[in-house]
């Protein structure tokens, strides 16, 4: 029964985690957005409270 021999499966597990921990984060962190968000001023974000009657 091959599932009782941990030698090949352990190395597959180690190499797959190596890919997830080394290769994938570098690809994710190198991603850049096309449209960078621009900061808004505090004046533009002023809102008025709602004065609706609750009944």
C-alpha positions in Angstrom: 0.0 0.0 0.0 1.8 3.1 -1.2 0.1 5.6 1.2 1.9 4.0 4.1 5.3 5.0 2.7 5.7 8.7 3.6 8.9 9.3 1.6 7.5 10.5 -1.7 4.5 12.2 -0.3 6.4 14.2 2.3 8.8 15.6 -0.3 5.7 16.6 -2.5 4.3 18.4 0.6 7.6 20.2 1.3 8.0 21.3 -2.3 4.4 22.5 -2.6 4.7 24.6 0.6 8.0 25.9 -0.6 6.3 27.1 -3.8 3.4 28.7 -1.7 5.8 30.4 0.7 8.5 31.6 -1.7 7.1 32.0 -5.2 3.5 33.0 -4.6 4.1 36.0 -2.3 6.7 37.5 -4.6 4.2 37.3 -7.5 1.4 38.8 -5.3 3.5 41.7 -4.0 4.8 42.6 -7.4 1.3 43.3 -8.6 0.5 46.9 -9.4 -2.9 48.5 -9.9 -3.6 50.5 -13.1 -5.5 53.3 -11.3 -4.0 54.3 -8.0 -6.5 55.9 -5.6 -6.1 59.5 -5.0 -6.4 60.9 -1.4 -9.4 63.1 -0.9 -9.5 66.2 1.3 -11.6 66.3 4.5 -13.7 69.2 3.1 -15.0 67.0 0.3 -16.2 64.3 2.6 -18.4 66.4 4.9 -21.9 64.9 5.1 -25.2 66.2 6.5 -27.1 64.1 9.0 -30.5 62.7 8.0 -33.4 64.3 9.7 -36.1 61.8 8.7 -38.9 61.1 11.2 -38.8 57.5 12.5 -42.4 56.3 12.5 
